[in-house]
Structures are given as C-alpha cells and as structure tokens.
Amino acid sequence: MPDLSEQIVDTMNQIHGVHPGSRAVHAKGLCCSGTFRATADAASLSIAPHLQGSEIPVTVRFSNGSGKPTRADGARDERGMAVKFHLPDSSSTDIVSLTLPVFFVRTPEDFMGFLEVQKPDPETGKPDLDRVKAFVEAHPETQMAFGFLMFTMAPASYAECTFNAIHAFRWTGPDGAARFVRYRWIPSTQGEGLSDEQTRALGKDYLRADLEERLAEGPITFELHIQIAGEGDDPEDPTVPWPDEREVVQAGTLTLTQFNGTGCDGMIFDPTRVVEGIECSDDKILHARSGAYGVSYTRRTESVPGPR
C-alpha cells in the first residue's frame, strides 16, 4: 500500500487530473526574483542568517491553488506565495504561505478525508456536495478555511494579497530566548476582490499580465510580519488563528524586481527547510507537507525529459 504522502498526491491527482510536468496542486504559477532585508527587531529575535540585516537574494513563486495548470485565474481558489532565501553559504531556506487565514484540518489523516470527499463522482464528474457538507459538519475546525475558500473573491493582483504561512516556527535569539511565531506577508497596497464578470473580461491569465506590467514599471514590495504566540496559543494547530492582540513585529521587507515567468517551476519550496535559529513546530500538517512535496516533485520531474 502506498504511504500517506503518496496517497495524498494520488488523491489530488484524482481531483485535479494528472498533468505531466506540473505540481499536484498549485500547478499554475509565476516566478519572480528580488531581495529581502530583515529588520533589527528580527535579528534580536532569531540568529537565522537571513534575518541579520544583510540583503538576501530571493526567488518567489506566486500560484493558484488548483492542480489544473490551465484553470482560469478568476476561479475561486486560495493563492500561494513561496519564498526561497538564497543564503551566503549556497544553502537556502523557505517560507510557504497562502491567502487562507488558517488550514482546513489538524492531521494528515483528516486531510486525506477532506480530499476524499472532493473526488469527482463518476456519474456527474463533480464532487458530491452532500459528502463535502457532511465532512465539514463533522470537522468544525474546517469551517473557517472552507468558508474563506467559498466566499472570497478572486484577487486583482498577486501583489495585493496578504499571505499567511499558517504554521508556527520556534525562533531562538542571540540571548538564547525562544518563542513561537507565525509569518504573514503584507502587501504595500491591499487590493479588493474582483467579481466573476470582471475576471472573465480580463481573461484567463490576467494575473500573469498584471505581474509583468507591475514589475516593468517598478518593484513590488511586501513586509514580513511575525505574530508572537502568547499564553494558550497552540503552535501545533494550524486551524486556529491566534488572537489579534498578540504582539506583531515587522521582520523585514521583500522587494521584487524581475519577472521570470515559469523559471522556478523546477524548484521545491519546502516550509520544513529551516536553518539555525528557526525550528519547526510539531504541527503534523507542517511535517506532512514535505513528504507530499517530495512525491509530487519526483513524479513531475520524471515525466519531463531532458536535464534538470
């Protein structure tokens, strides 16, 4: 029997179809490059090399959540922003984030169940909405993320979205003090959503056109904010937001300057790829992602001939 990582990718393929050379989800993406510079506050909270204030080269991939690489940009979907920091010693570390405020479930097993009810019915070619409803009712922790997915409008631009890394990470500072934090990327301009009519008028690839045009005119910037856990906040549960009154620190600025099309599609962006000064929490969903990403990477690269 396939292990859980393979089962997850197999089920994603049953939902979205098999598309050789593409990711199992977030198949449609666009790459940019630029730099990141951390604040002094970040350096006081973590000894991680990319948080010490020097300019760090980055590769960023924006994406739509679907596993269908040709799906229209206006579809109701979560969006992704994956950032790879290229460190001075030639290693790298990643932050992977979504427009979702929280994740759907707490465990990989429940995630498999959530995927199973989304599989298309053989007769209709669409998911059985009664099965989906029954799962959500039986798993109330799913409701916040599911509601966001169902009722949030499509963005006008990736550059106007707020992206949440969802999982918690343990930062250790130069004084040895440690705390759990969550990441959030805040755009310089927060945009409003577009109606279905507006996105149809813009075309199925309007997010690509927007990104190219913006970068041709000048940089795109995001601020990295960290929310610091307080008493009672669970670093292992990605389905629950931490209270708004928790301390938030601006940790740095991301500046994107170059559009690279699909030039980073061969990369893996893995949220568990951390460095000294940052540790993963024991969040089961966080650790499951690495295995599923590895399965998806192997399959999509084996399906594409030539050097890689």
PyMOL commands that set and color helices and strands:
alter all, ss='L'
color gray80, all
select helices_A, chain A and resi 4-16+40-45+49-51+108-116+129-138+140-151+158-160+196-202+206-217+284-302
alter helices_A, ss='H'
color red, helices_A
select strands_A, chain A and resi 29-38+55-64+79-86+92-98+154-155+163-172+178-187+193-194+220-228+248-259+278-280
alter strands_A, ss='S'
color yellow, strands_A
deselect
rebuild
show_as cartoon
